[in-house]
Amino acid sequence: MASAKLLLFSALLALMAASSSAGLLDNFFPIIMTEFYNQAPTKDGYRFKIDDPNGSQREEMGVIMNPGTPEEELVVMGTYSTYDEKTDTDTVTMYTADKDGYKARYQIKNRKLSPGALKSAAG
């Protein structure tokens, strides 16, 4: 048990040393960016976006409503989209999660052009 605590403490110490040398502790609200992921804490919550290399995307924003009151709640709003290569369709889902639960709406879009659109484009 003591060796597990020592191992955990050593790992945390190494993580903190790596973070401070990388300059991540310079800003109280760090912005985390990688090639496909962007996350930024805000004054009242957070915002992030994921762009997957396969074309899928997700964007979300969380806000604390009525902070410091008995009615305080976290409200999360966002969208995500996926692409299905087999059917050549995009599915876009818009959602909200709050004290009343999770509510989602979606839309399916076929990327293929209709025959009329192809004729129009051909002239």
N, C-alpha and C positions, 0 to 999 in steps of 0.2 A: 504494500500500500504506500509506504514512504517512498519507494523507488518510483512509483507511478506519479506521485506528486512532484518529485524532483524532476522527472522527465517532462511533465507538463510545464513546470516553472521554467526549465531550460528552453523549451520550445517557444514559450511566450517571450522570454528574454531575447532569444535570437530573432524572433519576428519584430519586436520593437526596435532592435538595433538595425535591422535591415530597413525598416520603415523610416527611421530617423535619418539614416544615411542617404536614402533616396529622396528626402525632402517632403515626404508625405505628411509629416506632422507640422509643416509650416503653416498650413491653412486649417482652421477648425472644421470647415466644410469642404473636404477634398472632393474633387471631381475625378471620377474613375473613368478612364477611356481606354478601350482596346480597339482592335481593328473593327469589331462588330458590335461592341457594347458601350453605352454611354450612360452614366448614372450621375446625377447631381442632386444632393440634398438642397432643399429650399428652406426658407424661414419657417414655413408652416407645414412642411412635409417632404416630399421627394418627387423626382421626375427621372424616368429612365427610358432608354430606347435600345432595342436590339434589332440589328439588320443581319439576318442569317445569310450565308453565301448562297443558299438554295433559293433565295427570293422571298422567304418568309420574313415578316416584320412584326414587332410588338412595340407599342409605345404606351406608357402608363404614367399617371400622375396621382399621387396621394396627397390629400390635404386634411389637416386636423381642423374640423369645424367647431366653432364655439369653444376655443381653448380655455381651460381653467374654470369652466362652468359645469354644472351637473349634466348638461346636454352635450358635453364634449363627445365627439365621435370622429373616426377616421372614415373619409369618403375616398374611394378609389375609382378612377375613371380611366378607361383606356380602349385601345383597339389592337387587334392582331389580325394578320392576314397570312394565309398559307396558299401555296401553289401546288396543284396536283398535276404532275407531268402526264399521267395516264389519261386523264380526262381533259387536260388543257384548260383547267378552271382555277380561278382565284376564289377563295372564301374569305370574306372580311367580316369580322365580328367586333361589335362595339359593346362595351359592358360598363356597368356601374355596380359597385358594391358599397353598401352603407348599412345603417342600422336596420333597414327593411329587407336586407338580403342581397343576393346577386341577381342582377337583371341583365340579360344579353339580347341583342338583336344581331342578325347576320344577313349577309347578302352574298349570293353566289354569282360570279361573273364568268362567262365563257370567253376565253381569249380568241377563239376562232372567229374569223369574220364571216358574216352571213353571205350567201351567194349574191344578194343585191349589192352589198358593199363591195364585194370583189369586182362585179361588173362595173360599178361606178368608178372604182379606182383604175380599172383598165381603160376606161374611156369609152 
